[in-house]
Amino acid sequence: MDGWVGRQRRRTAVLAETDLARLAAVLDRPTPSEVPPAWHWACLAEPVARADLGPDGHPRRGLFLPPIEAPRRMFAAAEMRFLGPLRPGQDTELIETIAGVEEKAGASGPLTFVTLERVYSQAGAARVTERQTIVYTAAPPAPRAPDGEAPPAADWSVETATDPVLLFAFSAATANSHRIHYDLDHATKIEGYPGLVVHGPLIALLLLGAMPARPLTGFSFRALKPAFADETITARGRMVNGGAELWAEAGGAVLMRARATF
């Protein structure tokens, strides 16, 4: 896989206000005049021909991302910096670079980690940078067990009920064609989940939406356990030095931990 490291693609387009409007509708928020933290996931989606889709609904491996054979893919973590405002109506450049491909031994089998760096720029200046970690595995999903240790006391807590309509709408707003989010047969019979899987980015946006409004310079998260359609996700957090500690819970388990910096 070393030959794939450094592979890069660019896309330039006008950042459409309608991209923000679709995501705002899903999150029950007014359409913003600037791209809020992490809302860049809804912007500058790359059109993909049906012939270039793989069996899981994602773009076929070997086009841009490496041809990893493990069938299951997960958005494991991300770290982003907010360097300036992204505004709709302006020419915007997105540069994506494969920064690393690494194989590791996991408790249930080998794992392949792909690191993807993404930079959104306007007027020649980087406005948002993101470092994504994508993990591939052939192991079936393990049952989600409750956590043995209680999380810390929270300064705020916001509940969001999920259902298949929410997941479908979020998939559409973020141009995410992964079938685990809307195709129940694929999610349960092919990938072995107990139901439709809630998007990791959706959980991350619920965490950001629950916290008190602050200008952010950075945000990072790590997905720990999946959530499923018809579960209620509780977004909690507390202020810490220089930012906020965030976490999401469902069914007695912590699904995601995150950090926002001011």
C-alpha positions as CSV (number, residue, x, y, z in Angstrom):
1,M,0.0,0.0,0.0
2,D,3.0,2.4,0.2
3,G,2.4,3.5,-3.4
4,W,-0.9,5.0,-2.3
5,V,0.6,7.3,0.3
6,G,0.8,10.8,-1.0
7,R,-1.9,10.3,-3.6
8,Q,-3.9,13.5,-3.9
9,R,-7.0,14.9,-5.6
10,R,-8.4,18.4,-5.9
11,R,-11.9,19.8,-6.4
12,T,-12.8,23.4,-6.9
13,A,-16.4,24.6,-6.9
14,V,-18.6,27.4,-5.5
15,L,-19.6,26.5,-2.0
16,A,-23.4,26.3,-2.3
17,E,-25.7,27.8,0.3
18,T,-28.1,24.9,-0.5
19,D,-25.5,22.5,1.0
20,L,-25.7,24.3,4.3
21,A,-29.5,24.6,4.0
22,R,-30.0,20.8,3.6
23,L,-27.8,20.0,6.7
24,A,-29.5,22.8,8.7
25,A,-32.9,21.3,8.0
26,V,-31.7,17.9,9.2
27,L,-30.3,19.4,12.4
28,D,-33.4,21.6,12.9
29,R,-31.4,24.8,12.7
30,P,-31.6,28.0,10.6
31,T,-29.3,28.1,7.6
32,P,-26.1,29.8,8.7
33,S,-24.3,32.6,6.8
34,E,-20.9,30.9,7.4
35,V,-20.0,27.2,7.6
36,P,-20.2,26.2,11.3
37,P,-17.6,23.9,12.8
38,A,-17.6,20.5,11.0
39,W,-20.4,21.4,8.6
40,H,-17.8,21.3,5.8
41,W,-18.8,17.6,5.7
42,A,-21.9,18.7,3.7
43,C,-19.8,20.9,1.3
44,L,-18.2,20.2,-2.1
45,A,-19.3,16.6,-2.4
46,E,-17.6,14.7,-5.2
47,P,-20.1,13.3,-7.8
48,V,-19.6,9.5,-8.1
49,A,-21.0,7.5,-11.0
50,R,-23.1,4.4,-10.1
51,A,-20.6,2.3,-11.9
52,D,-17.9,3.5,-9.5
53,L,-19.7,2.5,-6.3
54,G,-18.6,-0.6,-4.4
55,P,-20.9,-3.2,-2.8
56,D,-21.1,-1.3,0.4
57,G,-22.3,1.9,-1.4
58,H,-19.1,3.8,-0.9
59,P,-16.9,4.7,-4.0
60,R,-15.2,1.6,-5.2
61,R,-11.8,1.0,-3.5
62,G,-8.8,1.5,-5.8
63,L,-10.2,4.7,-7.4
64,F,-8.8,7.2,-4.9
65,L,-8.6,5.3,-1.6
66,P,-6.4,2.1,-1.7
67,P,-7.9,-1.3,-2.7
68,I,-8.2,-2.7,0.8
69,E,-10.0,-6.1,0.8
70,A,-11.5,-6.0,4.3
71,P,-15.2,-5.5,3.8
72,R,-16.2,-3.4,6.7
73,R,-15.3,0.3,6.9
74,M,-15.7,2.8,9.8
75,F,-15.0,6.5,10.3
76,A,-12.9,6.1,13.4
77,A,-11.6,9.5,14.3
78,A,-11.0,13.1,13.1
79,E,-9.0,16.1,14.1
80,M,-9.8,19.5,12.6
81,R,-8.6,23.1,12.8
82,F,-10.7,26.1,12.0
83,L,-8.4,28.8,10.6
84,G,-11.0,31.2,9.2
85,P,-14.6,31.4,8.0
86,L,-15.8,29.4,5.0
87,R,-18.5,31.4,3.3
88,P,-21.1,30.2,0.8
89,G,-21.1,31.7,-2.7
90,Q,-17.3,31.7,-3.0
91,D,-15.0,29.6,-5.0
92,T,-13.7,26.9,-2.7
93,E,-10.9,24.4,-3.2
94,L,-10.8,21.0,-1.4
95,I,-7.5,19.1,-1.5
96,E,-7.5,15.5,-0.2
97,T,-4.2,13.6,0.4
98,I,-3.7,10.0,1.6
99,A,-1.2,10.7,4.4
100,G,-0.8,7.1,5.6
101,V,-1.8,3.4,5.3
102,E,-1.0,1.2,8.3
103,E,-1.9,-2.3,9.3
104,K,-2.2,-3.3,12.9
105,A,-3.3,-6.4,14.9
106,G,-6.6,-6.0,16.6
107,A,-8.3,-8.1,19.3
108,S,-10.6,-9.7,16.7
109,G,-8.2,-9.7,13.7
110,P,-6.1,-7.4,11.5
111,L,-7.1,-3.8,11.0
112,T,-6.0,-1.4,8.3
113,F,-5.9,2.3,9.1
114,V,-6.0,5.0,6.4
115,T,-5.2,8.6,7.3
116,L,-6.8,11.2,5.0
117,E,-5.9,14.8,5.1
118,R,-8.4,17.4,3.8
119,V,-7.9,21.1,3.4
120,Y,-10.7,23.6,2.4
121,S,-9.5,26.9,1.1
122,Q,-11.0,30.2,-0.1
123,A,-9.2,33.2,-1.7
124,G,-6.0,31.2,-1.6
125,A,-6.0,30.7,2.2
126,A,-6.7,27.5,4.1
127,R,-9.9,27.9,6.2
128,V,-10.5,24.3,7.5
129,T,-8.1,21.4,7.9
130,E,-9.1,17.9,8.8
131,R,-7.2,14.7,9.4
132,Q,-9.5,11.7,9.2
133,T,-8.8,8.1,10.3
134,I,-10.7,5.4,8.5
135,V,-10.4,1.8,9.6
136,Y,-11.1,-1.4,7.6
137,T,-11.7,-4.8,9.1
138,A,-13.0,-8.2,8.2
139,A,-14.1,-9.0,11.8
140,P,-17.8,-9.0,12.6
141,P,-19.0,-6.2,14.9
142,A,-18.9,-7.1,18.6
143,P,-22.0,-6.7,20.8
144,R,-22.1,-3.3,22.4
145,A,-21.5,-3.7,26.1
146,P,-22.3,-1.0,28.7
147,D,-19.3,0.8,30.2
148,G,-18.0,-0.3,33.5
149,E,-17.0,3.2,34.6
150,A,-19.4,6.1,34.8
151,P,-18.4,9.2,32.8
152,P,-17.8,12.5,34.7
153,A,-20.5,14.9,35.7
154,A,-21.7,16.9,32.8
155,D,-22.4,20.7,32.6
156,W,-25.0,20.1,29.9
157,S,-27.0,17.3,28.4
158,V,-29.1,17.2,25.2
159,E,-31.1,14.2,24.0
160,T,-31.8,13.4,20.3
161,A,-34.1,10.6,19.2
162,T,-32.9,8.9,16.0
163,D,-34.9,7.0,13.4
164,P,-34.3,5.8,9.8
165,V,-35.7,9.0,8.3
166,L,-33.0,11.1,10.2
167,L,-30.3,8.7,9.0
168,F,-31.5,8.8,5.4
169,A,-31.7,12.6,5.5
170,F,-28.2,13.0,6.9
171,S,-26.8,10.6,4.3
172,A,-28.4,12.8,1.6
173,A,-27.2,16.0,3.2
174,T,-23.6,14.8,3.4
175,A,-23.5,12.7,0.2
176,N,-22.8,9.6,2.2
177,S,-23.9,6.5,0.3
178,H,-22.7,3.9,2.8
179,R,-25.5,1.3,2.9
180,I,-25.2,0.6,6.7
181,H,-27.1,3.9,7.3
182,Y,-30.2,3.2,5.1
183,D,-30.3,-0.4,3.9
184,L,-31.4,-2.5,6.7
185,D,-30.8,-5.8,5.0
186,H,-27.2,-4.8,4.2
187,A,-26.6,-3.5,7.7
188,T,-27.9,-6.7,9.4
189,K,-27.4,-9.5,7.0
190,I,-24.1,-8.5,5.3
191,E,-22.3,-6.4,7.9
192,G,-23.7,-8.1,11.0
193,Y,-25.1,-5.0,12.9
194,P,-28.3,-5.3,14.9
195,G,-29.8,-2.3,13.0
196,L,-29.1,0.7,10.8
197,V,-26.0,2.5,12.1
198,V,-26.0,6.1,13.1
199,H,-23.3,8.1,11.3
200,G,-20.2,9.0,13.3
201,P,-20.3,12.5,11.9
202,L,-23.9,12.9,12.9
203,I,-23.0,12.1,16.5
204,A,-20.1,14.5,16.4
205,L,-22.4,17.3,15.1
206,L,-24.9,16.5,17.9
207,L,-22.0,17.0,20.4
208,L,-21.1,20.4,18.9
209,G,-24.7,21.5,18.7
210,A,-25.3,20.7,22.4
211,M,-22.5,22.7,23.8
212,P,-22.7,26.5,24.6
213,A,-21.9,28.6,21.6
214,R,-18.2,29.5,21.5
215,P,-15.8,30.4,18.7
216,L,-13.8,27.2,18.1
217,T,-10.3,26.8,16.9
218,G,-10.3,23.0,16.9
219,F,-12.4,19.9,17.3
220,S,-11.4,16.3,17.5
221,F,-13.3,13.1,18.2
222,R,-12.8,9.3,18.5
223,A,-15.7,6.9,17.8
224,L,-15.8,4.1,20.4
225,K,-19.1,2.2,19.9
226,P,-21.9,2.3,17.3
227,A,-25.4,3.7,17.9
228,F,-28.4,2.4,16.0
229,A,-31.6,3.8,14.5
230,D,-34.4,4.4,17.0
231,E,-32.0,4.9,19.9
232,T,-31.8,8.2,21.8
233,I,-28.4,9.7,21.8
234,T,-27.4,11.9,24.7
235,A,-24.8,14.6,24.0
236,R,-23.0,15.7,27.1
237,G,-20.1,17.9,28.0
238,R,-18.3,20.0,30.5
239,M,-16.0,23.0,30.3
240,V,-12.3,22.3,30.8
241,N,-9.2,24.5,30.6
242,G,-9.1,26.0,27.1
243,G,-12.1,24.2,25.7
244,A,-14.7,21.6,26.4
245,E,-14.7,17.8,26.9
246,L,-17.6,16.2,25.1
247,W,-19.1,12.7,25.0
248,A,-22.1,10.9,23.6
249,E,-24.0,8.1,25.3
250,A,-26.7,5.6,24.4
251,G,-27.9,2.4,26.1
252,G,-25.5,2.9,29.0
253,A,-22.4,3.1,26.8
254,V,-20.2,6.0,25.7
255,L,-20.3,6.1,21.9
256,M,-17.8,8.9,21.2
257,R,-15.4,11.1,23.1
258,A,-14.5,14.5,21.7
259,R,-12.6,17.7,22.5
260,A,-13.4,21.3,21.4
261,T,-10.8,24.0,21.8
262,F,-11.6,27.7,22.0
